[in-house]
Amino acid sequence: MSTLPKEVLRNMISDGNLTTPGDLHSYLKDMFKDVLQEMLEAELEAELGYSKGDKKNKQTDNRRNGYTQKTVKTQFGEIPLEVPRDRNGEFEPIVIPKNKRDISGIEEKVIALYGRGMSTRDIHEQIKDIYGIEISAEMVSKMTDGIIPHIKEWQNRPLNPIYPFVFMDAIHYKVREDGQIKSKAAYVVLCVNLDGFKDVLGIWIGENESAKFWLGVLNDLKNRGLQDVLIFSVDGLTGLKEAINAAYPNAEIQRCVIHQLRNSFKYVSYKHSKEFANDFKSVYKAINEEEALENLGELEKKWGDKYPHAVKSWESNWDVLSPFFKYPQEIRTIMYTTNIIEGFHRQLRKVTKTKTMFPSDQALEKILYLASQNTIKKWTKRYKSWDLIINQLSIFFEERVNVHL
């Protein structure tokens, strides 16, 4: 984009007697009005094929027929214009289409502000201050309703037949329903695809987190074309393992080690928590499963009498805590924790932190969709050492992966 020469800018400031930002805004508004007016005149001239007063080159029975007063909303506020008419009523302006009075792109701006967590009242004030346009809270809501078809399209879009890694977790919100305020879960499914890029497969709003609802989510993924998942990384929700096995029986299930450690802290005194956490590093940072089990045995000797439930929870869930030991470090780093999805949740909380309660599921759905799209746009880099990772996966899951590469 080229810039104006400094001499031209100085002349603008001098000729317009510009001394404040407000002067500049008014100057640009008047200039914008003149430009719009000239564009309308030029469009009609092109339509008729002859300039005003040039009867010699007139080759049509159509002619100019005065003006229609029209006020339009722009980025500079409301601007009154005179839209030229033709006698035959055939003129269709492009710069300001018929029946359109808002050329500011105001809806896109409202949706962008809404997607960044601003309330309808705040958006009303922001648009009024910047553009001088009054937009009620109800109008803001109606404008954002325009994205509902896009949400449905995104939520139902076809999926790839296979994803190497899928992460599942929920984030909770308060929502008004039937006159009551209820706790709702936003069920989030995030993936890493065969090219090494992150994506969000969908967000579902439901009652408090349950394995039954997760099974419905998994079946939805299957119906959208997802046939196979190599590795699921999930939290420790009871029944989730069974739900995954029912929908994707060939998938590896990895329970988040960090979640497991946090759950163990429930049984550990605060004065021992730091030492306890450091000792458990020898388990989940072991070279292989054999060493991890040996270290877990040592921990049981040290902590078993004092905190039996904390240690036994690792032993009883070892089948879903230990799968990552068979893989190289690059794959372990991706799968052994759901930090990837917790990072996504932090982005959602940035735009929802000012909301103590949502008026409906749809209101929550709209803001989570917009926030997720803003986040996904930033995911432009694939995982580090992905070539090495995909080569390893093609060996571990040869028949399932190579057909899709």
VOGU-3710 file (C-alpha; in Angstrom, 3 decimals, decimal comma):
1> mstlpkevlr> 0,000/0,000/0,000  1,567/3,306/-1,097  1,774/6,316/1,245  0,977/9,930/0,453  3,958/12,245/-0,143  4,797/14,387/2,898  4,148/17,561/0,897  0,601/16,449/0,146  0,042/15,594/3,818  1,362/19,006/4,907
11> nmisdgnltt> -0,988/20,736/2,436  -3,914/18,710/3,795  -3,093/19,779/7,349  -2,651/23,416/6,296  -5,675/23,650/3,979  -7,926/21,834/6,401  -6,694/23,782/9,426  -6,148/20,473/11,216  -4,980/20,821/14,807  -6,640/17,884/16,600
21> pgdlhsylkd> -7,551/14,258/15,830  -11,200/15,402/15,747  -10,357/17,928/13,002  -8,733/15,125/11,010  -11,772/12,887/11,435  -14,123/15,634/10,208  -11,798/16,438/7,307  -11,635/12,800/6,214  -15,394/12,426/6,639  -16,025/15,383/4,282
31> mfkdvlqeml> -13,456/14,027/1,854  -15,037/10,573/1,985  -18,456/12,100/1,280  -17,101/13,947/-1,776  -15,450/10,803/-3,077  -18,650/8,753/-2,658  -20,656/11,433/-4,446  -18,202/11,499/-7,353  -18,219/7,697/-7,566  -22,015/7,707/-7,860
41> eaeleaelgy> -21,905/10,366/-10,596  -19,222/8,387/-12,467  -21,262/5,186/-12,240  -24,334/6,842/-13,758  -22,204/8,404/-16,492  -20,831/4,967/-17,379  -24,360/3,556/-17,346  -25,752/6,222/-19,718  -22,668/6,392/-21,926  -22,364/10,196/-21,987
51> skgdkknkqt> -21,274/12,881/-19,554  -23,576/15,506/-18,108  -24,431/18,178/-20,726  -22,804/16,222/-23,585  -25,854/15,800/-25,832  -23,713/15,081/-28,938  -22,569/11,668/-27,724  -25,912/10,644/-26,326  -26,958/7,299/-27,865  -29,795/6,316/-25,526
61> dnrrngytqk> -33,300/7,508/-24,777  -32,496/7,208/-21,068  -31,358/10,332/-19,214  -30,597/11,791/-15,797  -33,590/12,372/-13,569  -32,501/14,297/-10,473  -31,422/12,896/-7,141  -32,698/10,912/-4,157  -31,617/11,928/-0,665  -30,026/9,045/1,233
71> tvktqfgeip> -28,135/8,862/4,518  -25,673/6,005/4,870  -23,709/4,682/7,826  -19,959/4,619/7,260  -16,738/4,224/9,202  -16,856/8,026/9,661  -20,413/8,036/10,966  -23,614/8,963/9,115  -23,153/10,758/5,796  -25,957/12,403/3,734
81> levprdrnge> -25,681/11,790/-0,019  -27,564/12,618/-3,196  -27,917/9,451/-5,234  -28,414/10,259/-8,929  -31,416/8,727/-10,730  -32,084/7,818/-14,349  -35,412/8,278/-16,129  -35,893/4,566/-16,898  -35,041/3,407/-13,363  -32,340/1,043/-14,652
91> fepivipknk> -29,415/2,504/-12,708  -28,118/0,118/-10,015  -25,266/1,801/-8,070  -22,433/-0,539/-7,078  -20,687/1,631/-4,510  -23,930/2,048/-2,544  -26,441/-0,629/-3,602  -30,144/0,099/-3,505  -31,819/-0,570/-0,138  -28,433/-0,621/1,606
101> rdisgieekv> -27,782/2,106/4,144  -24,812/0,642/6,007  -21,520/0,547/4,100  -19,273/0,568/7,150  -18,801/-3,179/7,487  -20,244/-2,602/10,922  -21,539/-6,160/11,332  -18,041/-7,594/10,871  -16,712/-5,167/13,476  -19,479/-6,056/15,940
111> ialygrgmst> -18,833/-9,776/15,505  -15,079/-9,253/15,928  -15,636/-7,330/19,187  -18,105/-9,949/20,419  -15,595/-12,696/19,635  -13,055/-10,968/21,868  -15,344/-11,149/24,868  -16,939/-7,681/24,869  -20,466/-7,461/26,229  -23,308/-6,163/24,065
121> rdiheqikdi> -23,402/-3,008/26,204  -19,646/-2,453/25,748  -19,962/-2,984/21,988  -22,783/-0,428/21,876  -20,542/2,144/23,564  -17,501/1,275/21,449  -19,305/1,614/18,113  -20,970/4,834/19,244  -17,664/6,381/20,366  -15,694/5,408/17,270
131> ygieisaemv> -18,258/5,653/14,474  -21,037/7,756/15,917  -23,544/4,992/15,169  -26,153/3,893/17,702  -26,499/0,102/17,982  -28,677/-1,392/20,696  -27,780/-4,516/22,655  -30,632/-6,291/20,846  -29,167/-5,281/17,489  -25,747/-6,596/18,528
141> skmtdgiiph> -27,361/-9,917/19,425  -29,143/-10,060/16,058  -25,922/-9,274/14,199  -24,052/-12,050/15,987  -26,943/-14,419/15,230  -25,741/-14,149/11,642  -22,888/-16,522/12,456  -25,197/-19,333/13,630  -25,353/-20,978/10,165  -21,524/-20,825/10,037
151> ikewqnrpln> -21,334/-22,526/13,441  -23,590/-25,359/12,277  -21,627/-25,748/9,066  -18,327/-25,862/10,978  -19,652/-28,229/13,628  -20,964/-30,652/10,971  -18,118/-30,388/8,446  -16,621/-33,646/7,124  -13,510/-34,883/8,927  -10,406/-36,722/7,759
161> piypfvfmda> -10,656/-40,524/7,972  -7,791/-40,707/10,474  -6,064/-38,496/13,059  -2,905/-39,629/14,876  -3,684/-37,743/18,090  -7,045/-36,682/19,523  -7,441/-34,819/22,831  -10,699/-34,553/24,767  -11,519/-32,361/27,741  -14,315/-30,092/28,956
171> ihykvredgq> -14,540/-26,531/30,224  -17,449/-25,463/32,414  -19,769/-22,424/32,376  -22,933/-21,156/34,013  -25,912/-20,923/31,635  -29,494/-19,786/32,207  -32,024/-22,420/31,197  -35,746/-22,552/31,975  -35,395/-19,725/34,470  -32,596/-21,468/36,357
181> ikskaayvvl> -28,825/-21,077/36,258  -27,213/-24,415/35,433  -23,646/-25,605/35,139  -22,928/-26,642/31,548  -19,910/-28,335/30,018  -18,387/-27,297/26,714  -16,984/-30,570/25,378  -13,896/-29,824/23,287  -12,196/-32,224/20,871  -8,835/-31,149/19,511
191> cvnldgfkdv> -6,570/-33,080/17,152  -3,197/-33,222/15,461  -3,606/-34,260/11,831  -1,306/-36,327/9,605  0,469/-33,156/8,488  1,349/-32,227/12,067  -1,046/-29,299/12,476  -3,498/-28,724/15,335  -7,215/-28,286/14,727  -10,448/-28,217/16,714
201> lgiwigenes> -12,862/-30,913/15,547  -15,809/-29,465/17,431  -17,307/-27,996/20,591  -20,491/-29,465/22,069  -22,586/-27,852/24,823  -24,152/-30,288/27,275  -24,928/-31,022/30,893  -22,123/-31,580/33,408  -19,347/-33,738/32,025  -20,307/-37,401/31,633
211> akfwlgvlnd> -19,001/-40,478/29,825  -22,417/-40,932/28,187  -22,252/-37,510/26,560  -18,662/-38,169/25,453  -19,855/-41,335/23,710  -22,383/-39,231/21,809  -19,571/-36,865/20,790  -17,447/-39,793/19,583  -20,341/-41,175/17,542  -20,823/-37,717/16,031
221> lknrglqdvl> -17,163/-37,756/14,947  -17,684/-41,166/13,339  -20,757/-39,932/11,484  -18,682/-37,035/10,104  -16,165/-39,433/8,585  -13,547/-40,028/11,309  -12,878/-43,751/10,984  -9,728/-44,205/13,034  -7,754/-42,564/15,833  -4,310/-43,814/16,816
231> ifsvdgltgl> -4,002/-42,271/20,276  -6,573/-40,580/22,524  -5,248/-38,367/25,328  -7,918/-37,732/27,963  -8,466/-36,874/31,611  -9,515/-39,417/34,227  -13,309/-39,227/33,865  -14,941/-42,488/34,953  -16,347/-44,415/31,995  -14,429/-42,475/29,327
241> keainaaypn> -12,175/-45,452/28,579  -15,243/-47,602/27,936  -16,798/-44,926/25,705  -13,647/-44,728/23,567  -13,387/-48,505/23,334  -17,008/-48,672/22,156  -16,510/-46,092/19,389  -12,855/-46,673/18,416  -11,816/-50,112/19,700  -8,369/-50,007/18,022
251> aeiqrcvihq> -7,321/-46,704/19,563  -4,632/-46,388/22,222  -5,892/-44,563/25,339  -3,498/-42,374/27,306  -4,704/-40,836/30,540  -3,179/-37,443/31,224  -0,313/-37,973/33,671  -0,594/-34,388/34,948  -4,306/-34,890/35,702  -3,440/-38,103/37,517
261> lrnsfkyvsy> -0,800/-36,334/39,580  -3,252/-33,573/40,519  -5,840/-36,152/41,560  -3,200/-37,845/43,732  -2,658/-34,582/45,604  -6,154/-34,899/47,057  -4,784/-37,587/49,348  -1,475/-35,858/50,166  -0,829/-33,300/52,888  0,278/-29,903/51,633
271> khskefandf> 3,587/-30,142/53,536  4,449/-33,309/51,548  3,020/-32,282/48,160  6,243/-30,843/46,707  8,341/-33,853/47,728  5,598/-36,217/46,536  5,470/-34,522/43,117  9,253/-34,609/42,724  9,352/-38,318/43,619  6,717/-39,119/40,985
281> ksvykainee> 8,874/-37,567/38,260  10,979/-40,714/38,487  7,877/-42,622/37,381  6,560/-40,670/34,426  10,019/-39,559/33,256  11,447/-43,088/33,325  13,271/-44,427/30,266  10,833/-47,309/29,839  7,859/-48,971/31,515  10,020/-51,474/33,401
291> ealenlgele> 11,985/-48,691/35,091  8,748/-46,773/35,761  7,242/-49,771/37,579  10,398/-50,222/39,634  10,284/-46,557/40,661  6,577/-46,834/41,441  7,433/-49,745/43,731  9,994/-47,608/45,534  7,400/-44,858/45,940  4,956/-47,339/47,423
301> kkwgdkypha> 7,559/-48,295/50,034  8,088/-44,621/50,892  4,537/-43,282/50,724  2,285/-46,364/50,759  1,631/-46,431/54,479  1,066/-42,682/54,744  -0,928/-42,167/51,495  -2,118/-45,583/50,246  -4,886/-44,236/47,998  -2,517/-41,852/46,208
311> vkswesnwdv> -0,184/-44,661/45,177  -2,876/-47,274/44,504  -4,639/-44,931/42,060  -1,515/-45,151/39,864  -1,410/-48,934/40,128  -5,100/-49,406/39,350  -4,949/-47,086/36,312  -1,565/-48,231/35,035  -3,051/-49,663/31,807  -4,054/-46,140/30,666
321> lspffkypqe> -1,169/-44,268/32,310  1,645/-46,336/30,813  1,075/-46,510/26,998  3,376/-43,556/26,268  6,446/-45,482/27,535  6,626/-47,545/24,358  7,149/-44,474/22,160  10,131/-42,154/21,564  10,363/-38,831/23,395  8,886/-36,775/20,515
331> irtimyttni> 5,644/-38,794/20,603  5,596/-39,010/24,397  5,708/-35,228/24,681  2,537/-34,920/22,604  0,462/-37,700/24,139  1,273/-38,022/27,851  -0,631/-34,874/28,877  -3,654/-32,882/27,710  -1,729/-29,603/28,075  -2,426/-28,918/24,390
341> iegfhrqlrk> -6,158/-28,680/25,066  -5,687/-26,833/28,361  -3,752/-24,202/26,400  -6,760/-23,900/24,102  -9,038/-23,557/27,123  -6,913/-20,651/28,349  -7,625/-18,858/25,070  -11,364/-19,444/25,573  -11,205/-18,128/29,139  -9,563/-14,923/27,938
351> vtktktmfps> -12,757/-13,954/26,135  -15,248/-15,457/28,598  -13,654/-14,385/31,905  -15,936/-11,350/32,226  -19,069/-13,490/31,813  -20,419/-14,849/35,075  -23,374/-16,394/33,264  -24,619/-16,857/29,682  -28,291/-16,239/28,812  -28,529/-19,403/26,680
361> dqalekilyl> -26,595/-22,325/25,221  -26,592/-20,492/21,893  -24,981/-17,375/23,384  -22,215/-19,554/24,854  -21,872/-21,422/21,579  -21,438/-18,200/19,593  -18,628/-16,776/21,701  -16,779/-20,124/21,950  -16,969/-20,518/18,167  -15,603/-17,032/17,496
371> asqntikkwt> -12,850/-17,439/20,093  -11,873/-20,816/18,669  -11,681/-19,454/15,113  -9,436/-16,605/16,286  -7,182/-19,149/17,999  -7,077/-21,614/15,095  -5,870/-18,833/12,782  -2,706/-18,632/14,902  -1,914/-22,336/14,506  0,272/-21,923/11,438
381> krykswdlii> 3,233/-24,087/12,464  3,281/-27,847/12,581  4,787/-29,828/15,416  8,554/-29,761/15,770  10,291/-32,866/14,337  7,022/-33,946/12,705  8,814/-35,853/9,932  10,420/-38,027/12,594  7,105/-38,438/14,443  5,099/-39,496/11,392
391> nqlsiffeer> 7,812/-41,965/10,382  7,653/-43,514/13,844  3,860/-43,681/13,716  3,964/-45,327/10,289  6,046/-48,112/11,876  4,010/-48,509/15,066  0,683/-48,354/13,162  1,869/-49,457/9,726  -1,340/-50,770/8,157  -3,514/-48,008/9,600
401> vnvhl> -1,290/-45,038/8,734  0,495/-45,802/5,478  -2,716/-46,160/3,465  -3,450/-42,484/4,224  0,024/-41,077/3,519
//
